[in-house]
Amino acid sequence: MVLQRAGHTVDLAADGAEALIVVASRTPDAVITDLWMPNLDGLDLIRILRSQFPAVAVIALSGGSRRYNQELSLDQARSAGATQLLMKPVSTRDLLDAVSQSMHAQRAALNATASCLVKSPKL
């Protein structure tokens, strides 16, 4: 996996509900989420993360849906509190840059360290 090769620890979740369980147990630096998932969609996940885990950076991915195109989907993610927005398909460079930038921006905004579904490498 790209993020693991870059030195990050990665935990996976099948949907938004499972992601919340992982986040609560591991306190990640960043969560990368699709917007359209079963059980708890990405928009609701982002809103919950913002309220319960404000130190966690959130990167939203979207290829759009039957109801919304990519741009509208990502605008909704921004409004919900996503730190970074990526359109599918995502290049390796864009993904790595988004992880780095979102964790840096989130830390700066909160003036604190957090710890993911992507865990930053020890430097």
Secondary structure, DSSP 8 states (H G I E B T S, - for coil): -HHHHTT-EE---SSHHHHHHHHHHH--SEEEEESS-SSS-HHHHHHHHHHH-TTSEEEEEE---SSS-HHHHHHHHHHHT-SEEEESS--HHHHHHHHHHHHHHHHHHHTS-----EE----
